[in-house]
C-alpha cells in the first residue's frame, strides 16, 4: 500500500512540517508501516486501564527548604559574555539600551 501525496501533505501539515517534494515521495511509503502499527495498537483492549495510568509510582519529592550561601558574584560572572558592574549585561528587550 502507498499513501497518496495529498494525505502525506495533510499529515505533514498537522505535524507542522514543511516537506520537499522528494520528502513527500519518500514518506508515501514510509508512513504506511507506522500507520499500520497505530492501527494494531488500537486493537488492544484498554478497558481496565485508567486514562492516567503510570507504569511507575509517581510522587513529588520535597526537600527541606534550608538557607545556604550562594555563589560569589565574581564566580558567577566569570564566564559572562558581557557584564556591567556586578550584573550580566544583556540586549534590551523593550525599547533602546
N, C-alpha and C positions, 0 to 999 in steps of 0.2 A: 504494500500500500504506500502511496505517496500523497502528501498533502498538497493542495493547490497553493499557488503563490499568495493569493488573497488571504487565505487562512493564516499563513505564516506572517504576513504583514500585520494582520489583526492581532495575533499573539504578541508580536514584537511591539506593537503599539501599546497593548495592555501592560507590558513589562517596561515601557518607556525606553525601548531600544531602537536605535537607528541602524538598520541593516543595509548593506550594499546589495546590489542585485546578485553578486556572487554568493554572499552570505545567505540570502533568501533561498537561492538554488540549493545550497548545501543543507539548510535547515528543513527543506521539504522532505528529505529522507531521515534526518537525524531526530526530528521531533516525534516521529511515529512510535519508536520503541518507548520513549518517555511517556507519551500519552497512553500507550498500552499498559505500562506499569501502573499509572494512576488508575486506570480502569480496573486492573487487578486488585489494587488496594481498596477500591470502592466496594468490592465483593466481600470484604472481611466484616464479620458480624461484630459490631462495637456496641450493641445494645446495653451491655452490662458495664460499660466503661464510662465513668462520668466525663463530661466535656473538659474538665480542668485537671484530669488525672496527671500525675507526675510519676516518673519511674524511680525517682529518688525522693527521700524525705526533704522537704524544703522548710527551713526555719531561718528566721532573721537572727543574726548573731550581733549582739550588742556588747561592745566593750565598755568598760568603765570610762567615764569622761574625767580624765586626770590632767591637771595643768602640768606642762613640761616646757622647758626652754625651747625657743625656736632657733632657727639657724641665724647666724650673724649676717648682717646686711652685706658686708664685703664678700662673704662666701656665696650668698645667693646671686649677687650681681656680677660675679667674676666672669661668667660666660655670656652676659647680656650683649646683644649686638649693638645696643645703644643705651646710654643711661644719662640721667640728668640728676646730679646730686646723689641722693640715696634711693633713686627710683628708676624703674625701667622707663625708657623713652620709647613711645610708640607713635605711629602715624595718627593724626587726628581722624576721628570717625565722623564727627559732626563739625561743620564749619572749617575754619582755617586754623593752622598751627599758630 
